[in-house]
Amino acid sequence: MIELGYSLSNRFPDPPQTDYRTAPVRTLRHDLFCGDVFLDVDGHELATGWEWVPVLDFAWAVCDIVEQLDDDPRGSRAATVRTADLDFTQNTELLRFARRFGWVEISATWRRNSEPLVVRHADLRREARDFLQDVLADLFDMHEGLADNPNIWTVQGRFPRV
């Protein structure tokens, strides 16, 4: 069982003058909604503790990565390892996703000696999309106008719940 979660930081608040209705993709993904994220697989957790991770970008990027790992026409029958990295732009750390057959290993460079988390690709896809939609719903409650942003409509439509 995989669970993705987050917490927003009080140390890095969004600028008060932000117009969430018209914020461009770059601002939405990289400049707003900072905090920490975690992945938990059967009680084993990978978590950030930096308080500056752009939470919406993380959710969006994980959805992108899950789809990227699935672009082999053989799908879960593919024996070739497909990898994708999610890099954290404010430091040199990254999450590495490696898919072989229907399984994905997730490892973190800041946890060099730990075993990777292993999940089914289908479970990761479902949880990533649920996480993105849950993050958006939470942010809509906190930020007036965000739900009216056309860039948000695009990501919602691209990654609906499975």
BELBELNOR-V393959 format. One record per residue. N is the residue number from 0. RES is the residue in three letters. PHI is phi as a letter, one per 20 degrees, with the letter a starting at -180 (none if undefined). Layout:
n = (N,N)
res = (RES,RES)
phi = (PHI,PHI)
This chain:
n = (0,1,2,3,4,5,6,7,8,9,10,11,12,13,14,15,16,17,18,19,20,21,22,23,24,25,26,27,28,29,30,31,32,33,34,35,36,37,38,39,40,41,42,43,44,45,46,47,48,49,50,51,52,53,54,55,56,57,58,59,60,61,62,63,64,65,66,67,68,69,70,71,72,73,74,75,76,77,78,79,80,81,82,83,84,85,86,87,88,89,90,91,92,93,94,95,96,97,98,99,100,101,102,103,104,105,106,107,108,109,110,111,112,113,114,115,116,117,118,119,120,121,122,123,124,125,126,127,128,129,130,131,132,133,134,135,136,137,138,139,140,141,142,143,144,145,146,147,148,149,150,151,152,153,154,155,156,157,158,159,160,161)
res = (MET,ILE,GLU,LEU,GLY,TYR,SER,LEU,SER,ASN,ARG,PHE,PRO,ASP,PRO,PRO,GLN,THR,ASP,TYR,ARG,THR,ALA,PRO,VAL,ARG,THR,LEU,ARG,HIS,ASP,LEU,PHE,CYS,GLY,ASP,VAL,PHE,LEU,ASP,VAL,ASP,GLY,HIS,GLU,LEU,ALA,THR,GLY,TRP,GLU,TRP,VAL,PRO,VAL,LEU,ASP,PHE,ALA,TRP,ALA,VAL,CYS,ASP,ILE,VAL,GLU,GLN,LEU,ASP,ASP,ASP,PRO,ARG,GLY,SER,ARG,ALA,ALA,THR,VAL,ARG,THR,ALA,ASP,LEU,ASP,PHE,THR,GLN,ASN,THR,GLU,LEU,LEU,ARG,PHE,ALA,ARG,ARG,PHE,GLY,TRP,VAL,GLU,ILE,SER,ALA,THR,TRP,ARG,ARG,ASN,SER,GLU,PRO,LEU,VAL,VAL,ARG,HIS,ALA,ASP,LEU,ARG,ARG,GLU,ALA,ARG,ASP,PHE,LEU,GLN,ASP,VAL,LEU,ALA,ASP,LEU,PHE,ASP,MET,HIS,GLU,GLY,LEU,ALA,ASP,ASN,PRO,ASN,ILE,TRP,THR,VAL,GLN,GLY,ARG,PHE,PRO,ARG,VAL)
phi = (none,d,c,d,b,b,b,e,e,e,f,c,f,f,g,f,e,f,e,f,f,d,g,f,g,g,f,f,e,d,d,c,m,e,r,c,c,b,c,c,c,l,n,d,c,d,b,e,c,e,m,d,f,f,f,f,f,g,f,f,f,f,f,g,f,g,f,f,f,d,e,f,f,e,l,f,e,f,e,f,f,d,c,b,d,d,e,e,f,e,b,e,f,b,d,d,d,c,d,b,l,e,d,c,e,c,c,c,f,e,c,f,e,e,f,f,f,c,c,f,g,f,f,f,g,f,f,f,f,f,f,g,f,f,f,g,g,f,f,f,f,e,c,f,n,f,f,e,f,g,f,f,g,f,f,f,f,f,c,f,g,e)
